[in-house]
């Protein structure tokens, strides 16, 4: 056996030292040079197309940013201009609609309006009156809504009793009775509230606050005559006890809901002292619960109603038809 030939095992591990042999040893091979990794030369410019337009990386980045700004800014400008155009178009359409109504020969006199009630639906449609066509479209849409509402109520009507029972068991109390479509009374007291830290809402607002908020445009555009009445303190019998103001609105803890707007609010003697017209933001959840700490009904003070009718509107003659308690002689109803 020729011992100068290493075994296969030795090829995969380390080569053992060869035993002495009579065969002359081969000349030693020079050490292999370490592998070299080729690299591309550093590019200082980029070429575009055949013309080899030089474009440095930094320049390219700046151009890309500028392009993005132009595209995005152009898009925003387009959207804004489109919005303005759509808004102007809508305003123009509304003005034309109102003008068509006010200038219509079928609607500008009591006699012409009276004749419309003698026409059939087909005849009314042939008039091509925008207001009549609008009413017809609304009637059709209302019919579609009524169908969806009946389908919704058919489902919710079965689930609502379960919700009421669950709420009653969770709270351990008796919920309000279902008094829909019936007369209902709620009671409370005139009272302000604290909506959050460092804010206190008093129970009453006054005419002075209306004047303070006046900026000459909606939603705070007080009429000139109202400002004149305030400057002259011409409040008549509707002023506060000190004679320096007129009560406008007041808050109360009465538990109201959508549909109460226009309801009279009375004192303990059954005398009307205001008219409900809104609820506060913190009371929006009163469909499901009543928060006596923050939930408030908002009413216009009846003194402000009388003040506007008499001093501002010059309709004091209407007040003579009412039975006003402590009214001045000029406003008392004739016996």
C-alpha positions as CSV (number, residue, x, y, z in Angstrom):
1,X,0.0,0.0,0.0
2,X,1.3,3.4,-1.0
3,X,1.1,5.5,2.2
4,X,2.0,8.7,0.4
5,X,-1.6,9.0,-0.9
6,X,-3.9,10.5,1.9
7,X,-7.2,8.7,2.6
8,X,-10.5,10.4,1.7
9,X,-11.1,11.1,5.3
10,X,-8.0,13.2,5.5
11,X,-9.2,15.3,2.6
12,X,-12.1,16.6,4.5
13,X,-10.3,17.2,7.7
14,X,-6.7,18.1,8.4
15,X,-3.9,16.4,6.6
16,X,-1.8,14.3,8.9
17,X,1.9,14.5,8.8
18,X,3.3,12.1,6.1
19,X,5.5,9.3,7.4
20,X,9.0,9.0,6.1
21,X,9.0,7.9,2.5
22,X,11.6,7.1,0.0
23,X,9.8,9.2,-2.7
24,X,11.3,12.7,-3.0
25,X,9.0,15.4,-1.5
26,X,7.5,17.8,-3.9
27,X,8.6,21.4,-3.9
28,X,6.5,23.6,-1.6
29,X,3.7,25.7,-3.3
30,X,3.6,29.4,-2.7
31,X,0.7,30.5,-0.5
32,X,-2.4,31.4,-2.4
33,X,-3.2,35.1,-2.6
34,X,-6.4,36.3,-0.7
35,X,-9.4,36.7,-3.0
36,X,-10.1,40.2,-4.3
37,X,-13.5,41.8,-4.5
38,X,-14.1,43.9,-7.5
39,X,-15.8,47.3,-7.0
40,X,-17.3,49.8,-9.3
41,X,-15.6,53.1,-9.6
42,X,-17.4,55.9,-7.7
43,X,-19.9,57.8,-9.8
44,X,-19.9,61.5,-9.3
45,X,-22.6,62.1,-11.9
46,X,-25.6,60.2,-13.2
47,X,-26.3,60.0,-16.9
48,X,-29.8,60.2,-18.4
49,X,-30.5,58.9,-21.9
50,X,-28.1,59.0,-24.7
51,X,-27.1,62.6,-24.2
52,X,-25.5,61.7,-20.9
53,X,-27.0,64.7,-19.1
54,X,-25.0,65.0,-15.8
55,X,-27.3,64.9,-12.7
56,X,-25.7,64.8,-9.3
57,X,-27.5,62.7,-6.6
58,X,-28.1,65.8,-4.5
59,X,-29.5,67.7,-7.4
60,X,-31.8,64.7,-8.2
61,X,-33.1,64.6,-4.6
62,X,-33.8,68.3,-4.6
63,X,-35.7,68.1,-7.9
64,X,-37.7,65.1,-6.6
65,X,-38.7,67.1,-3.5
66,X,-39.6,70.1,-5.6
67,X,-41.7,67.9,-8.0
68,X,-43.6,66.4,-5.0
69,X,-44.3,69.8,-3.6
70,X,-45.6,71.1,-7.0
71,X,-47.7,68.0,-7.5
72,X,-49.2,68.0,-4.0
73,X,-49.6,71.8,-4.0
74,X,-51.3,71.7,-7.4
75,X,-53.6,69.0,-6.1
76,X,-54.6,71.1,-3.1
77,X,-55.0,74.2,-5.2
78,X,-57.2,72.2,-7.6
79,X,-59.3,70.9,-4.8
80,X,-59.7,74.3,-3.2
81,X,-60.6,75.9,-6.5
82,X,-63.1,73.1,-7.3
83,X,-64.6,73.5,-3.8
84,X,-65.0,77.2,-4.3
85,X,-66.5,76.7,-7.7
86,X,-68.9,74.1,-6.4
87,X,-69.9,76.4,-3.5
88,X,-70.5,79.3,-5.9
89,X,-72.5,77.1,-8.2
90,X,-74.6,75.9,-5.3
91,X,-75.2,79.5,-4.1
92,X,-76.1,80.6,-7.6
93,X,-78.6,77.7,-7.9
94,X,-80.2,78.5,-4.6
95,X,-80.6,82.2,-5.6
96,X,-82.1,81.2,-8.9
97,X,-84.5,78.8,-7.2
98,X,-85.6,81.5,-4.8
99,X,-85.9,84.1,-7.6
100,X,-88.1,81.7,-9.6
101,X,-90.4,81.4,-6.6
102,X,-90.7,85.1,-5.8
103,X,-91.1,86.1,-9.4
104,X,-93.6,83.3,-10.4
105,X,-97.0,84.5,-11.7
106,X,-98.5,81.5,-10.1
107,X,-97.4,82.3,-6.6
108,X,-97.3,86.1,-6.4
109,X,-100.9,86.8,-5.5
110,X,-103.4,85.1,-3.2
111,X,-105.7,84.6,-6.2
112,X,-103.1,82.8,-8.2
113,X,-102.2,80.6,-5.3
114,X,-105.8,79.8,-4.6
115,X,-106.2,78.5,-8.2
116,X,-103.5,75.9,-7.7
117,X,-105.7,74.1,-5.2
118,X,-108.2,73.4,-8.0
119,X,-105.7,71.8,-10.2
120,X,-104.9,68.1,-10.6
121,X,-101.4,66.6,-10.0
122,X,-100.9,66.4,-13.7
123,X,-101.9,70.0,-14.2
124,X,-99.5,71.2,-11.5
125,X,-96.7,69.2,-13.0
126,X,-97.3,70.9,-16.4
127,X,-96.7,74.3,-14.8
128,X,-93.0,73.5,-14.4
129,X,-92.9,75.5,-11.1
130,X,-89.6,74.8,-9.2
131,X,-91.3,75.0,-5.8
132,X,-94.1,72.6,-6.9
133,X,-91.6,70.2,-8.5
134,X,-89.5,70.4,-5.3
135,X,-92.5,69.5,-3.2
136,X,-93.3,66.6,-5.4
137,X,-89.8,65.2,-5.2
138,X,-89.8,65.6,-1.4
139,X,-93.1,63.7,-1.2
140,X,-91.5,60.8,-3.2
141,X,-88.5,60.8,-1.0
142,X,-90.6,60.9,2.1
143,X,-92.4,57.8,0.9
144,X,-89.1,56.0,0.5
145,X,-88.0,57.0,3.9
146,X,-91.4,55.8,5.4
147,X,-90.8,52.4,3.9
148,X,-87.3,52.1,5.5
149,X,-88.6,53.5,8.8
150,X,-91.4,50.9,9.0
151,X,-88.8,48.1,8.3
152,X,-86.5,49.5,10.9
153,X,-89.2,49.9,13.5
154,X,-90.3,46.3,12.9
155,X,-86.9,45.1,14.0
156,X,-86.2,47.6,16.7
157,X,-89.7,47.1,18.2
158,X,-88.8,43.6,19.1
159,X,-85.4,44.5,20.6
160,X,-86.4,47.6,22.5
161,X,-88.2,45.7,25.4
162,X,-85.1,43.6,25.9
163,X,-83.0,46.8,26.1
164,X,-85.3,48.3,28.7
165,X,-85.3,45.2,30.8
166,X,-81.6,45.0,30.6
167,X,-81.1,48.6,31.6
168,X,-83.6,48.2,34.5
169,X,-81.8,45.1,35.8
170,X,-78.4,46.8,35.5
171,X,-79.4,49.9,37.3
172,X,-81.8,48.3,39.7
173,X,-84.5,50.9,39.2
174,X,-87.7,51.6,37.3
175,X,-87.2,53.4,34.0
176,X,-89.4,56.2,32.7
177,X,-92.8,55.0,31.3
178,X,-93.2,55.1,27.6
179,X,-95.3,58.3,27.2
180,X,-94.8,58.9,23.5
181,X,-97.7,60.6,21.7
182,X,-99.1,61.7,25.1
183,X,-98.9,64.8,27.2
184,X,-96.1,64.7,29.7
185,X,-94.8,67.0,32.4
186,X,-91.3,67.3,33.8
187,X,-90.3,69.4,36.7
188,X,-87.0,71.0,37.8
189,X,-85.5,74.2,39.0
190,X,-83.8,77.2,37.4
191,X,-80.1,76.4,37.9
192,X,-76.7,76.9,36.3
193,X,-73.9,74.3,36.2
194,X,-70.2,73.7,36.0
195,X,-69.3,72.0,32.7
196,X,-65.6,71.5,33.4
197,X,-62.8,72.8,35.5
198,X,-62.5,76.6,35.7
199,X,-65.9,77.2,33.9
200,X,-69.2,78.3,35.5
201,X,-72.4,78.7,33.5
202,X,-74.8,80.9,35.4
203,X,-78.6,80.3,35.1
204,X,-79.4,83.5,33.2
205,X,-78.1,85.3,30.1
206,X,-79.0,88.9,29.4
207,X,-79.3,91.4,26.5
208,X,-75.9,92.8,27.4
209,X,-74.4,89.5,26.4
210,X,-76.2,89.6,23.0
211,X,-74.6,93.1,22.4
212,X,-71.2,91.9,23.6
213,X,-71.2,89.0,21.1
214,X,-72.3,91.2,18.2
215,X,-69.8,91.1,15.3
216,X,-72.1,92.5,12.6
217,X,-72.4,89.1,10.8
218,X,-74.0,85.7,11.3
219,X,-74.3,84.1,13.8
220,X,-73.9,87.2,16.0
221,X,-75.5,89.9,14.0
222,X,-77.7,92.0,16.3
223,X,-80.1,94.3,14.5
224,X,-79.4,98.1,14.8
225,X,-82.8,98.8,16.5
226,X,-81.9,96.2,19.2
227,X,-78.6,97.9,19.8
228,X,-80.3,101.3,20.1
229,X,-82.8,100.0,22.6
230,X,-80.0,98.6,24.7
231,X,-77.9,101.8,24.5
232,X,-81.0,103.9,25.6
233,X,-82.0,101.3,28.2
234,X,-85.4,101.4,26.8
235,X,-86.5,98.1,28.3
236,X,-90.0,99.0,29.4
237,X,-91.5,96.7,32.1
238,X,-89.4,93.8,31.0
239,X,-86.1,94.8,32.6
240,X,-84.3,93.0,35.4
241,X,-85.0,94.3,39.0
242,X,-82.1,96.8,38.8
243,X,-83.4,98.1,35.4
244,X,-80.0,97.6,33.7
245,X,-80.8,94.6,31.5
246,X,-83.4,92.3,29.9
247,X,-83.3,88.6,30.7
248,X,-82.8,86.6,27.5
249,X,-82.4,82.9,28.3
250,X,-82.3,80.7,31.4
251,X,-81.2,77.1,32.3
252,X,-83.3,74.6,34.2
253,X,-83.0,71.0,35.3
254,X,-86.2,69.9,33.6
255,X,-85.7,66.7,31.7
256,X,-86.5,67.4,28.0
257,X,-86.0,65.5,24.8
258,X,-86.3,66.1,21.0
259,X,-89.8,67.4,20.4
260,X,-90.0,69.6,23.5
261,X,-89.0,72.7,21.5
262,X,-91.8,75.2,21.9
263,X,-93.1,73.7,25.1
264,X,-94.1,76.3,27.7
265,X,-92.2,76.3,31.0
266,X,-94.1,77.4,34.0
267,X,-93.4,78.4,37.6
268,X,-95.0,76.7,40.6
269,X,-98.1,78.8,40.3
270,X,-98.8,77.7,36.7
271,X,-97.7,81.0,35.1
272,X,-95.7,80.7,31.9
273,X,-92.2,82.1,32.4
274,X,-90.4,80.8,29.3
275,X,-90.4,78.7,26.2
276,X,-88.2,75.6,25.8
277,X,-86.1,75.7,22.6
278,X,-82.9,73.7,23.2
279,X,-80.8,71.6,25.5
280,X,-77.1,71.9,26.4
281,X,-74.2,69.9,25.0
282,X,-73.7,67.9,28.2
283,X,-77.4,66.8,28.1
284,X,-77.2,65.2,24.6
285,X,-77.2,61.7,26.2
286,X,-80.5,62.1,27.9
287,X,-82.1,59.8,25.4
288,X,-80.5,57.1,27.6
289,X,-79.8,58.7,31.0
290,X,-80.4,61.9,32.8
291,X,-77.5,63.7,34.4
292,X,-78.8,66.1,37.0
293,X,-75.4,67.6,37.6
294,X,-74.9,68.9,34.0
295,X,-78.0,68.2,31.9
296,X,-79.9,71.4,31.4
297,X,-82.9,72.6,29.3
298,X,-82.5,76.0,27.7
299,X,-85.5,78.3,27.6
300,X,-86.1,81.8,26.3
301,X,-87.3,84.1,29.1
302,X,-90.9,85.2,28.5
303,X,-89.8,88.7,29.4
304,X,-87.5,88.8,26.4
305,X,-90.3,87.4,24.2
306,X,-92.6,90.3,25.3
307,X,-89.8,92.8,25.0
308,X,-89.0,91.8,21.4
309,X,-92.7,91.8,20.5
310,X,-93.4,95.2,22.1
311,X,-90.3,97.4,22.1
312,X,-88.5,95.9,19.1
313,X,-91.3,94.7,16.9
314,X,-93.8,97.4,17.7
315,X,-96.5,94.7,18.2
316,X,-97.7,95.8,21.7
317,X,-101.3,95.5,20.4
318,X,-100.9,91.8,20.4
319,X,-100.0,91.7,24.0
320,X,-103.2,93.5,24.9
321,X,-105.0,90.3,23.9
322,X,-103.1,88.3,26.5
323,X,-103.7,88.1,30.2
324,X,-100.3,89.3,31.5
325,X,-99.7,89.4,35.2
326,X,-98.4,92.7,36.5
327,X,-98.6,94.2,33.0
328,X,-98.6,98.0,32.7
329,X,-101.9,99.6,32.1
330,X,-101.1,100.2,28.4
331,X,-100.8,96.4,27.9
332,X,-103.7,95.2,30.0
333,X,-106.5,93.4,28.3
334,X,-109.7,95.3,28.1
335,X,-112.4,94.0,30.4
